[in-house]
Amino acid sequence: MTDRSTTPPLRAVRIEAKCPICEKIGTAEFRPFCSKRCANVDLGRWLKEGYRVETDEAPTEDEGGGAGLGSTSRTG
């Protein structure tokens, strides 16, 4: 067994993360980004579906077309 009284306790060290867009050092205000601009660029990529999470599942009918989006049929 090891003697724990001689080993110093571990301390968490925060590593400065780089901005995923421009690779500058991120700021606390816009973490993990360095600026509002880089945060907006990333948001735009998500909204334009530039990022995708890959799965093994086949697309369903709801995901395939888009013909049903925004259209409603009313009778009577």
Biopython code that builds the backbone (N, CA, C, O; Angstrom):
import numpy as np
from Bio.PDB.StructureBuilder import StructureBuilder

atoms = [
    (1, "MET", "N", (0.844, -1.181, 0.000)),
    (1, "MET", "CA", (0.000, 0.000, 0.000)),
    (1, "MET", "C", (0.881, 1.233, 0.000)),
    (1, "MET", "O", (1.987, 1.212, 0.541)),
    (2, "THR", "N", (0.411, 2.277, -0.587)),
    (2, "THR", "CA", (1.177, 3.516, -0.628)),
    (2, "THR", "C", (0.763, 4.417, 0.515)),
    (2, "THR", "O", (-0.376, 4.387, 0.981)),
    (3, "ASP", "N", (1.709, 5.213, 0.951)),
    (3, "ASP", "CA", (1.449, 6.150, 2.032)),
    (3, "ASP", "C", (0.932, 7.451, 1.435)),
    (3, "ASP", "O", (1.690, 8.181, 0.797)),
    (4, "ARG", "N", (-0.333, 7.748, 1.630)),
    (4, "ARG", "CA", (-0.962, 8.931, 1.033)),
    (4, "ARG", "C", (-0.532, 10.237, 1.705)),
    (4, "ARG", "O", (-0.742, 11.313, 1.145)),
    (5, "SER", "N", (0.050, 10.161, 2.862)),
    (5, "SER", "CA", (0.458, 11.379, 3.556)),
    (5, "SER", "C", (1.650, 12.052, 2.878)),
    (5, "SER", "O", (1.886, 13.241, 3.093)),
    (6, "THR", "N", (2.398, 11.320, 2.072)),
    (6, "THR", "CA", (3.562, 11.915, 1.407)),
    (6, "THR", "C", (3.253, 12.404, -0.004)),
    (6, "THR", "O", (4.022, 13.183, -0.567)),
    (7, "THR", "N", (2.138, 11.960, -0.584)),
    (7, "THR", "CA", (1.810, 12.411, -1.940)),
    (7, "THR", "C", (0.897, 13.630, -1.858)),
    (7, "THR", "O", (-0.091, 13.619, -1.123)),
    (8, "PRO", "N", (1.221, 14.672, -2.604)),
    (8, "PRO", "CA", (0.376, 15.869, -2.557)),
    (8, "PRO", "C", (-0.970, 15.601, -3.239)),
    (8, "PRO", "O", (-1.046, 14.766, -4.141)),
    (9, "PRO", "N", (-2.016, 16.288, -2.825)),
    (9, "PRO", "CA", (-3.328, 16.087, -3.447)),
    (9, "PRO", "C", (-3.319, 16.615, -4.885)),
    (9, "PRO", "O", (-2.600, 17.558, -5.214)),
    (10, "LEU", "N", (-4.119, 15.993, -5.713)),
    (10, "LEU", "CA", (-4.224, 16.431, -7.103)),
    (10, "LEU", "C", (-5.069, 17.693, -7.177)),
    (10, "LEU", "O", (-6.052, 17.845, -6.453)),
    (11, "ARG", "N", (-4.673, 18.586, -8.056)),
    (11, "ARG", "CA", (-5.426, 19.824, -8.235)),
    (11, "ARG", "C", (-5.887, 19.906, -9.684)),
    (11, "ARG", "O", (-5.159, 19.547, -10.610)),
    (12, "ALA", "N", (-7.090, 20.377, -9.851)),
    (12, "ALA", "CA", (-7.611, 20.557, -11.205)),
    (12, "ALA", "C", (-6.985, 21.821, -11.794)),
    (12, "ALA", "O", (-6.948, 22.874, -11.157)),
    (13, "VAL", "N", (-6.507, 21.691, -13.000)),
    (13, "VAL", "CA", (-5.893, 22.819, -13.684)),
    (13, "VAL", "C", (-6.715, 23.098, -14.924)),
    (13, "VAL", "O", (-6.921, 22.209, -15.751)),
    (14, "ARG", "N", (-7.186, 24.325, -15.060)),
    (14, "ARG", "CA", (-7.968, 24.690, -16.226)),
    (14, "ARG", "C", (-7.023, 25.046, -17.369)),
    (14, "ARG", "O", (-6.195, 25.949, -17.244)),
    (15, "ILE", "N", (-7.152, 24.345, -18.456)),
    (15, "ILE", "CA", (-6.341, 24.602, -19.635)),
    (15, "ILE", "C", (-7.083, 25.597, -20.513)),
    (15, "ILE", "O", (-8.285, 25.461, -20.746)),
    (16, "GLU", "N", (-6.364, 26.590, -20.994)),
    (16, "GLU", "CA", (-7.004, 27.576, -21.863)),
    (16, "GLU", "C", (-7.379, 26.906, -23.175)),
    (16, "GLU", "O", (-6.522, 26.411, -23.908)),
    (17, "ALA", "N", (-8.672, 26.901, -23.454)),
    (17, "ALA", "CA", (-9.160, 26.259, -24.672)),
    (17, "ALA", "C", (-9.066, 27.212, -25.848)),
    (17, "ALA", "O", (-9.233, 28.423, -25.706)),
    (18, "LYS", "N", (-8.796, 26.641, -27.006)),
    (18, "LYS", "CA", (-8.747, 27.442, -28.221)),
    (18, "LYS", "C", (-10.134, 27.533, -28.830)),
    (18, "LYS", "O", (-10.937, 26.608, -28.713)),
    (19, "CYS", "N", (-10.405, 28.641, -29.471)),
    (19, "CYS", "CA", (-11.665, 28.857, -30.170)),
    (19, "CYS", "C", (-11.776, 27.822, -31.291)),
    (19, "CYS", "O", (-10.834, 27.666, -32.068)),
    (20, "PRO", "N", (-12.909, 27.109, -31.395)),
    (20, "PRO", "CA", (-13.032, 26.093, -32.443)),
    (20, "PRO", "C", (-13.138, 26.680, -33.852)),
    (20, "PRO", "O", (-13.000, 25.948, -34.832)),
    (21, "ILE", "N", (-13.375, 27.964, -33.966)),
    (21, "ILE", "CA", (-13.498, 28.596, -35.287)),
    (21, "ILE", "C", (-12.157, 29.144, -35.768)),
    (21, "ILE", "O", (-11.707, 28.804, -36.863)),
    (22, "CYS", "N", (-11.512, 29.995, -34.953)),
    (22, "CYS", "CA", (-10.276, 30.657, -35.409)),
    (22, "CYS", "C", (-9.031, 30.217, -34.647)),
    (22, "CYS", "O", (-7.921, 30.614, -35.002)),
    (23, "GLU", "N", (-9.195, 29.409, -33.610)),
    (23, "GLU", "CA", (-8.113, 28.856, -32.804)),
    (23, "GLU", "C", (-7.355, 29.879, -31.955)),
    (23, "GLU", "O", (-6.239, 29.603, -31.515)),
    (24, "LYS", "N", (-7.939, 31.048, -31.720)),
    (24, "LYS", "CA", (-7.381, 31.976, -30.734)),
    (24, "LYS", "C", (-7.805, 31.491, -29.352)),
    (24, "LYS", "O", (-8.654, 30.608, -29.236)),
    (25, "ILE", "N", (-7.219, 32.064, -28.308)),
    (25, "ILE", "CA", (-7.576, 31.694, -26.946)),
    (25, "ILE", "C", (-8.980, 32.214, -26.654)),
    (25, "ILE", "O", (-9.279, 33.383, -26.899)),
    (26, "GLY", "N", (-9.841, 31.342, -26.130)),
    (26, "GLY", "CA", (-11.215, 31.708, -25.825)),
    (26, "GLY", "C", (-11.308, 32.650, -24.640)),
    (26, "GLY", "O", (-10.399, 32.710, -23.812)),
    (27, "THR", "N", (-12.413, 33.391, -24.560)),
    (27, "THR", "CA", (-12.650, 34.293, -23.442)),
    (27, "THR", "C", (-13.754, 33.730, -22.565)),
    (27, "THR", "O", (-14.558, 32.916, -23.020)),
    (28, "ALA", "N", (-13.799, 34.155, -21.317)),
    (28, "ALA", "CA", (-14.810, 33.666, -20.388)),
    (28, "ALA", "C", (-16.210, 34.094, -20.824)),
    (28, "ALA", "O", (-17.176, 33.357, -20.623)),
    (29, "GLU", "N", (-16.320, 35.269, -21.415)),
    (29, "GLU", "CA", (-17.637, 35.792, -21.809)),
    (29, "GLU", "C", (-18.279, 34.966, -22.918)),
    (29, "GLU", "O", (-19.492, 34.756, -22.904)),
    (30, "PHE", "N", (-17.489, 34.494, -23.877)),
    (30, "PHE", "CA", (-18.025, 33.771, -25.028)),
    (30, "PHE", "C", (-17.537, 32.328, -25.082)),
    (30, "PHE", "O", (-17.551, 31.713, -26.148)),
    (31, "ARG", "N", (-17.105, 31.781, -23.951)),
    (31, "ARG", "CA", (-16.518, 30.458, -23.898)),
    (31, "ARG", "C", (-17.354, 29.431, -24.645)),
    (31, "ARG", "O", (-18.568, 29.425, -24.444)),
    (32, "PRO", "N", (-16.826, 28.592, -25.461)),
    (32, "PRO", "CA", (-15.420, 28.340, -25.741)),
    (32, "PRO", "C", (-14.880, 29.211, -26.864)),
    (32, "PRO", "O", (-13.741, 29.019, -27.291)),
    (33, "PHE", "N", (-15.655, 30.150, -27.346)),
    (33, "PHE", "CA", (-15.244, 31.001, -28.465)),
    (33, "PHE", "C", (-14.470, 32.206, -27.971)),
    (33, "PHE", "O", (-14.484, 32.522, -26.781)),
    (34, "CYS", "N", (-13.788, 32.883, -28.900)),
    (34, "CYS", "CA", (-12.996, 34.048, -28.518)),
    (34, "CYS", "C", (-13.800, 35.341, -28.655)),
    (34, "CYS", "O", (-13.436, 36.358, -28.066)),
    (35, "SER", "N", (-14.882, 35.313, -29.421)),
    (35, "SER", "CA", (-15.656, 36.530, -29.643)),
    (35, "SER", "C", (-17.092, 36.181, -30.016)),
    (35, "SER", "O", (-17.414, 35.027, -30.301)),
    (36, "LYS", "N", (-17.938, 37.189, -30.007)),
    (36, "LYS", "CA", (-19.330, 37.018, -30.419)),
    (36, "LYS", "C", (-19.401, 36.604, -31.885)),
    (36, "LYS", "O", (-20.270, 35.821, -32.267)),
    (37, "ARG", "N", (-18.501, 37.121, -32.700)),
    (37, "ARG", "CA", (-18.484, 36.785, -34.122)),
    (37, "ARG", "C", (-18.271, 35.292, -34.330)),
    (37, "ARG", "O", (-18.995, 34.668, -35.105)),
    (38, "CYS", "N", (-17.284, 34.711, -33.647)),
    (38, "CYS", "CA", (-17.016, 33.283, -33.797)),
    (38, "CYS", "C", (-18.188, 32.455, -33.271)),
    (38, "CYS", "O", (-18.503, 31.410, -33.840)),
    (39, "ALA", "N", (-18.832, 32.901, -32.204)),
    (39, "ALA", "CA", (-20.009, 32.202, -31.685)),
    (39, "ALA", "C", (-21.128, 32.223, -32.722)),
    (39, "ALA", "O", (-21.818, 31.221, -32.911)),
    (40, "ASN", "N", (-21.312, 33.358, -33.394)),
    (40, "ASN", "CA", (-22.348, 33.463, -34.414)),
    (40, "ASN", "C", (-22.024, 32.634, -35.652)),
    (40, "ASN", "O", (-22.925, 32.068, -36.271)),
    (41, "VAL", "N", (-20.753, 32.557, -36.017)),
    (41, "VAL", "CA", (-20.348, 31.715, -37.150)),
    (41, "VAL", "C", (-20.703, 30.265, -36.854)),
    (41, "VAL", "O", (-21.234, 29.566, -37.717)),
    (42, "ASP", "N", (-20.413, 29.810, -35.638)),
    (42, "ASP", "CA", (-20.726, 28.444, -35.255)),
    (42, "ASP", "C", (-22.235, 28.207, -35.239)),
    (42, "ASP", "O", (-22.703, 27.167, -35.702)),
    (43, "LEU", "N", (-22.993, 29.158, -34.712)),
    (43, "LEU", "CA", (-24.448, 29.034, -34.696)),
    (43, "LEU", "C", (-24.998, 28.947, -36.114)),
    (43, "LEU", "O", (-25.893, 28.146, -36.384)),
    (44, "GLY", "N", (-24.470, 29.761, -37.018)),
    (44, "GLY", "CA", (-24.897, 29.716, -38.410)),
    (44, "GLY", "C", (-24.626, 28.368, -39.049)),
    (44, "GLY", "O", (-25.428, 27.888, -39.850)),
    (45, "ARG", "N", (-23.510, 27.756, -38.706)),
    (45, "ARG", "CA", (-23.196, 26.427, -39.244)),
    (45, "ARG", "C", (-24.189, 25.389, -38.753)),
    (45, "ARG", "O", (-24.589, 24.502, -39.507)),
    (46, "TRP", "N", (-24.593, 25.496, -37.478)),
    (46, "TRP", "CA", (-25.594, 24.573, -36.962)),
    (46, "TRP", "C", (-26.939, 24.800, -37.642)),
    (46, "TRP", "O", (-27.610, 23.840, -38.021)),
    (47, "LEU", "N", (-27.335, 26.048, -37.798)),
    (47, "LEU", "CA", (-28.643, 26.349, -38.382)),
    (47, "LEU", "C", (-28.726, 25.962, -39.852)),
    (47, "LEU", "O", (-29.796, 25.595, -40.337)),
    (48, "LYS", "N", (-27.610, 26.042, -40.563)),
    (48, "LYS", "CA", (-27.578, 25.649, -41.976)),
    (48, "LYS", "C", (-27.283, 24.164, -42.140)),
    (48, "LYS", "O", (-27.052, 23.682, -43.249)),
    (49, "GLU", "N", (-27.295, 23.443, -41.013)),
    (49, "GLU", "CA", (-27.025, 22.008, -40.974)),
    (49, "GLU", "C", (-25.653, 21.657, -41.532)),
    (49, "GLU", "O", (-25.486, 20.632, -42.193)),
    (50, "GLY", "N", (-24.675, 22.512, -41.265)),
    (50, "GLY", "CA", (-23.304, 22.237, -41.655)),
    (50, "GLY", "C", (-22.669, 21.162, -40.794)),
    (50, "GLY", "O", (-21.733, 20.483, -41.217)),
    (51, "TYR", "N", (-23.188, 21.011, -39.576)),
    (51, "TYR", "CA", (-22.725, 19.953, -38.680)),
    (51, "TYR", "C", (-23.801, 18.871, -38.654)),
    (51, "TYR", "O", (-24.995, 19.171, -38.636)),
    (52, "ARG", "N", (-23.380, 17.648, -38.653)),
    (52, "ARG", "CA", (-24.323, 16.536, -38.557)),
    (52, "ARG", "C", (-23.751, 15.483, -37.620)),
    (52, "ARG", "O", (-22.545, 15.237, -37.599)),
    (53, "VAL", "N", (-24.617, 14.880, -36.864)),
    (53, "VAL", "CA", (-24.240, 13.778, -36.000)),
    (53, "VAL", "C", (-24.564, 12.506, -36.767)),
    (53, "VAL", "O", (-25.725, 12.236, -37.077)),
    (54, "GLU", "N", (-23.532, 11.727, -37.070)),
    (54, "GLU", "CA", (-23.732, 10.522, -37.853)),
    (54, "GLU", "C", (-24.321, 9.412, -36.998)),
    (54, "GLU", "O", (-23.933, 9.216, -35.846)),
    (55, "THR", "N", (-25.271, 8.685, -37.591)),
    (55, "THR", "CA", (-25.862, 7.536, -36.928)),
    (55, "THR", "C", (-25.938, 6.381, -37.915)),
    (55, "THR", "O", (-25.696, 6.553, -39.109)),
    (56, "ASP", "N", (-26.272, 5.218, -37.410)),
    (56, "ASP", "CA", (-26.446, 4.046, -38.257)),
    (56, "ASP", "C", (-27.891, 3.913, -38.733)),
    (56, "ASP", "O", (-28.201, 3.016, -39.517)),
    (57, "GLU", "N", (-28.773, 4.791, -38.270)),
    (57, "GLU", "CA", (-30.191, 4.703, -38.601)),
    (57, "GLU", "C", (-30.468, 5.289, -39.975)),
    (57, "GLU", "O", (-29.816, 6.243, -40.400)),
    (58, "ALA", "N", (-31.438, 4.710, -40.660)),
    (58, "ALA", "CA", (-31.879, 5.244, -41.948)),
    (58, "ALA", "C", (-32.830, 6.415, -41.688)),
    (58, "ALA", "O", (-33.516, 6.432, -40.666)),
    (59, "PRO", "N", (-32.880, 7.400, -42.602)),
    (59, "PRO", "CA", (-33.804, 8.515, -42.406)),
    (59, "PRO", "C", (-35.258, 8.040, -42.418)),
    (59, "PRO", "O", (-35.611, 7.117, -43.153)),
    (60, "THR", "N", (-36.077, 8.662, -41.617)),
    (60, "THR", "CA", (-37.498, 8.328, -41.585)),
    (60, "THR", "C", (-38.234, 9.169, -42.619)),
    (60, "THR", "O", (-37.641, 10.050, -43.242)),
    (61, "GLU", "N", (-39.506, 8.905, -42.799)),
    (61, "GLU", "CA", (-40.300, 9.667, -43.763)),
    (61, "GLU", "C", (-40.356, 11.141, -43.384)),
    (61, "GLU", "O", (-40.380, 12.005, -44.261)),
    (62, "ASP", "N", (-40.378, 11.439, -42.085)),
    (62, "ASP", "CA", (-40.437, 12.829, -41.627)),
    (62, "ASP", "C", (-39.175, 13.598, -41.999)),
    (62, "ASP", "O", (-39.248, 14.799, -42.258)),
    (63, "GLU", "N", (-38.028, 12.941, -42.030)),
    (63, "GLU", "CA", (-36.761, 13.602, -42.309)),
    (63, "GLU", "C", (-36.456, 13.685, -43.797)),
    (63, "GLU", "O", (-35.620, 14.489, -44.210)),
    (64, "GLY", "N", (-37.111, 12.876, -44.600)),
    (64, "GLY", "CA", (-36.738, 12.740, -45.992)),
    (64, "GLY", "C", (-37.135, 13.888, -46.899)),
    (64, "GLY", "O", (-36.275, 14.452, -47.574)),
    (65, "GLY", "N", (-38.393, 14.248, -46.937)),
    (65, "GLY", "CA", (-38.851, 15.120, -48.006)),
    (65, "GLY", "C", (-38.850, 16.592, -47.704)),
    (65, "GLY", "O", (-38.018, 17.336, -48.223)),
    (66, "GLY", "N", (-39.747, 17.011, -46.894)),
    (66, "GLY", "CA", (-39.944, 18.433, -46.714)),
    (66, "GLY", "C", (-41.229, 18.867, -47.380)),
    (66, "GLY", "O", (-41.621, 20.029, -47.270)),
    (67, "ALA", "N", (-41.901, 17.945, -48.078)),
    (67, "ALA", "CA", (-43.151, 18.283, -48.758)),
    (67, "ALA", "C", (-44.240, 18.600, -47.746)),
    (67, "ALA", "O", (-45.131, 19.401, -48.029)),
    (68, "GLY", "N", (-44.182, 17.991, -46.581)),
    (68, "GLY", "CA", (-45.209, 18.212, -45.570)),
    (68, "GLY", "C", (-44.926, 19.411, -44.703)),
    (68, "GLY", "O", (-45.780, 19.808, -43.911)),
    (69, "LEU", "N", (-43.765, 19.996, -44.824)),
    (69, "LEU", "CA", (-43.428, 21.124, -43.973)),
    (69, "LEU", "C", (-44.182, 22.378, -44.398)),
    (69, "LEU", "O", (-44.160, 22.762, -45.567)),
    (70, "GLY", "N", (-44.829, 22.992, -43.462)),
    (70, "GLY", "CA", (-45.490, 24.271, -43.724)),
    (70, "GLY", "C", (-46.792, 24.141, -44.483)),
    (70, "GLY", "O", (-47.478, 25.147, -44.662)),
    (71, "SER", "N", (-47.163, 22.983, -44.931)),
    (71, "SER", "CA", (-48.416, 22.846, -45.653)),
    (71, "SER", "C", (-49.420, 22.134, -44.789)),
    (71, "SER", "O", (-49.111, 21.138, -44.135)),
    (72, "THR", "N", (-50.608, 22.649, -44.794)),
    (72, "THR", "CA", (-51.687, 22.012, -44.058)),
    (72, "THR", "C", (-52.855, 21.836, -45.005)),
    (72, "THR", "O", (-53.109, 22.684, -45.860)),
    (73, "SER", "N", (-53.538, 20.768, -44.851)),
    (73, "SER", "CA", (-54.727, 20.549, -45.676)),
    (73, "SER", "C", (-55.945, 20.646, -44.783)),
    (73, "SER", "O", (-56.044, 19.977, -43.755)),
    (74, "ARG", "N", (-56.858, 21.485, -45.193)),
    (74, "ARG", "CA", (-58.084, 21.661, -44.418)),
    (74, "ARG", "C", (-59.260, 21.284, -45.304)),
    (74, "ARG", "O", (-59.314, 21.624, -46.486)),
    (75, "THR", "N", (-60.162, 20.597, -44.717)),
    (75, "THR", "CA", (-61.362, 20.257, -45.461)),
    (75, "THR", "C", (-62.564, 20.855, -44.759)),
    (75, "THR", "O", (-62.645, 20.882, -43.531)),
    (76, "GLY", "N", (-63.474, 21.322, -45.554)),
    (76, "GLY", "CA", (-64.761, 21.763, -45.046)),
    (76, "GLY", "C", (-64.798, 23.081, -44.536)),
    (76, "GLY", "O", (-65.847, 23.539, -44.085)),
]
sb = StructureBuilder()
sb.init_structure("model")
sb.init_model(0)
sb.init_chain("A")
sb.init_seg("    ")
for serial, (resi, resn, name, xyz) in enumerate(atoms, 1):
    if name == "N":
        sb.init_residue(resn, " ", resi, " ")
    sb.init_atom(name, np.array(xyz, "f"), 0.0, 1.0, " ", f" {name:<3s}", serial, name[0])
structure = sb.get_structure()
